[in-house]
Amino acid sequence: MPARLKNYICFALFCGLLLAEGCKKNSSSSTQSVVATLKASAPFPMGSAVTSNGILSNYYYQGVLLTEYNSMTADYEMKFDITEPQQDVFNYAPGDALVNFAAQHHFRMHGHNFIWHQALPPWVLTFQGDTSAWESLFKTHIETEAIHYKGKVASWDVVNEAIRDDNGQLRNRDATPGDGSGSIWRQHLGPDYIARAFVYAHEADPNALLFYNDYGQEWGGVKLDSMISLVTGLKKRGIPISGIGMQMHIDINADTTGIASALKRLAATGLLVHVSELDISVNPGADPNIVFTSALQVKQAALYQFIAETYRASVPAAQRYGITTWEFSDADSWIPVFFNRKDWPLPFDAAYKKKPAYYGLLRGLTN
Ligand code: XIL
């Protein structure tokens, strides 16, 4: 072999060796430096409510979502006022942006929601018609939206917040005229509208998992009793309900015993249990001078940790639909806007950096 060729081969072998060593080093150092994420740590899907605006136009928002989560819920894009702004005129553009993103990045997509007493367009609020006209608009809305998203949305909150806080009755007429606490659905369609909503959704998309979603389970009392008897009653009748959503919009002073016992009772129904809209307010008293001190941050983190631990301890693995936070950054929380107060309810701060709350949640998923 000519000396030049020999030298060349030796040089090539030497380079190969260096390269292999480099790779080994890289792979071991990257293993060591792997940073835990929520989705990699959780033994169930980790979700967030997301907006189309966030995923389409906010680089930081997209980054956190893609790194930390594997399930998403439509924040407002699939609600009635957006999807059917005029009767029989459907608008899917905002929701389509979400399902396209979900498909592209392999997220589970949770639809929220078909039937709620809020987020209704004016034409529904002022609709005049007999029972069958109401039934027809109700059925058409559910079926049309469910068919559009068939195969793209894994699950739906079919009915949202149908039960009153004070007495566990179905929302019907407003407690005080005009206060918005009632439900036009119950008023016009009778108490069994909930069962029919599930049937219509199931007929339109038999593969979708269907949830009843509400808040306040952690208070116990009549509202929780009534929710449990509603879902167990539906199940007994063979109505296609798959699960129950516990929104968990709680605050820093939430009663942890109430959370634990609600999760156990929900699990005892045998249905899937979704912590569906978690956030933890630190300013429930709406103090305008509040400072988000490190003591408050630590307390919030401990509560996030408690929720994840208790969910794992109380809900059998096969019934865990996952934990979903309502957005993930304080910049995008509904609470400061909706309640017009300062607040910091989520695991990431307004600059999309991890808060102690994030690390609390992570500990709760892994401890
Ligand atoms: C909130 C949205 O995040 C806000 O953008 C909107 O202004 C009000 O609704 N319970 C629910 C969610 O089921 O749909 C609500 O979402 C938060 C409370």
Residues whose N, C-alpha, C, O or C-beta is under 5 A from the ligand:
A	BS01	XIL	D75 Y76 W334
